[in-house]
């Protein structure tokens, strides 16, 4: 239960004095909200950066966007400390479907939650019994139109600032230091509040105790649909949009009551979007540069001066302005040279697509939806366990620009923090730095590619296809066909289209490697069989030169995952077979490769004891090939055994593998059979 609301200004001032309520500007509030949470250090593309827990904590939270979030936090912190950012808007510019709007809406949602906590709650004031004053007709209550903080009224009770200071010192008991701190966020009363306060002053003969009887303190409503505290103004078409939507207009109803035509309360500011977020709120201008020129001019005034101006009257604002724009609209706007002043008043943040395929798996999960899917005939629709991986890899590859220093697969792996043969993360950092020097933003790293909306379309096409509905399963390989259709239908640029189609081929080859691993696990009747065999090879090459290795080739070592002692027999034939599969012909080549593996082991295990080398695709492929093509007696290979099921032994093997896939690897009968069929073909072999 909340405490009973305190209604008088004196009660509110005492609450601020005791610390049970706060008086701060919007930048200080947002900054405190973010920085009071956990802050982690993460390495992104070879560079250390901060990761703020606030953006990762909700069920559907922001994925990636490390640089963009750091830019935003830096901007807000600078504004909170009185820097130049306080007179700027924060504008996210990027391709459609890369998470700009989601980021802002998530921020607004968390801010409303933050303000719903009792100490952080924002309050405003209203004037009551106004009908006692002659010139207001039958209007009895007038609320501050811009939801001004009661403390702003307290700092403007008297015309003389010294009188205000004396009041706060004597009546409330604040010391000089606290009063100075309050005055750092001083702003004058809005035109109508100031005008009404003077009318009250005249009616009471300047008796402050009598004047305060007209003031009542109320909490600002946090209802999202009202547009208070967090409000959004989406760009409209040229005819229906007007400055009224932002600023407000004269109210005919009020004019019928107010006899004094000079009274600024004749303007209804709540008709506009800005007044509703004017007291420590966040104003979200969606597609700001799509607005017609006069609205952009309104934004220029609001951003620069933080004030609503109408007919010479002014209402100061305490608002964080966050906007979005897609690249094409932004470039069109820049081409109009006379509009340059507003760009100068914006902190432009170029938003890239997510380029980490591991993080993309979370975004793909968002696109797939959290609820159970059904077919058109209302039967349960199964999801292939490889579907998320196939989609994530295909879409991330489309966002990676070509480079002479790295192949697309190497770039993909390094961007996800994985091992890419001899290539280091430093190489990726150099490639990114080079690309980011390009004045054309779309040529920079991660700025161009298939976005989240295209992923949504791809999944829609997959679900509506007859194969998916007939088999009651979203088969992973079908995602590539759906992606190709989206590329052909929605990508207009021929060069981009060609690149994306080539990326699909690369994604298919990675899917092929994954299926090889899955089939080995199914054959071994164990979900993590391949991981064990890869780690066996790694431990063997570490123990092969150990001093305590006896003639029986048994080596004891401490398992970093369990901390227990384990014994391992070093099999020289197994090691040699894998190294032959890797194409290592000479002893020197083998030793170089082993040294690399030992070095990676030393670096990774100290940080992550569960590291398993499964990101080293060349090694995984070699181990898989050795085990698959040597373990089946009487058959040339597992492919041959599964493809030719005319004899009873092969049929039993097939049935056993399907059974393992159904019960241990999360396949359904449709995707298990289709995956085995695909494994038996020569398609997409690299």
Secondary structure, 3 states (H helix, E strand, C coil): CCCCCCCCHHHHHHHHHHCCCCCCCHHHHHHHHHHCCCEEEEEECCEEEEEEHHHHCCCCCCCCCHHHHHHHHHHHHHHHCCCHHHHCEEEEEECCCCCHHHHHHHHHHHHHHHHHCHHHCCEEEEECCHHHCHHHCCCCCEECCCCCCHHHHHCCCCCCHHHHHHHHHHHHCCCHHHHHHHHCCCCCCCHHHHHHHHHHHHHHCCCHHHHHCCEEEEECCCCHHHCCCEEEEECCCCCCCCCHHHHCEECHHHHHHCCCCCCHHHEEHHHCCCHHHCEEEEEEEECHHHCCHHHHHHHHHHHHHCEEEECCEEEECEEEEEEEEEHHHHHHHHHCHHHHHHHHCEEEEEECCCCCHHHHHHHHHHHHCCCCCECCCCCECEECCCHHHHHHHHHHHHHCCCCCCCCHHHHHHHHCCCCECCECHHHHHHHHHHHCCCCCHHHCCCCCCCCHHHHHHHHHHHHHCHHHHHHCEECCCHHHHHHHHHHHHHCCCHHHHHHHHHHHHHHHHHHHHHHHHHHHHHHHCCCCHHHHHHHHHHHHHHHCCCCCCCCCCEEEEECCCCCCEEEEECCHHHHHHHHHHCCCCCHHHHHHHHHHHHHHHHHHHHHCCCCCCCCCHHHHHHHHHHHHCCCCCCCCCHHHHHHCCCCHHHHHHHHHHHHHHHHCCCCCHHHHHHHHHHHHCCCCCC
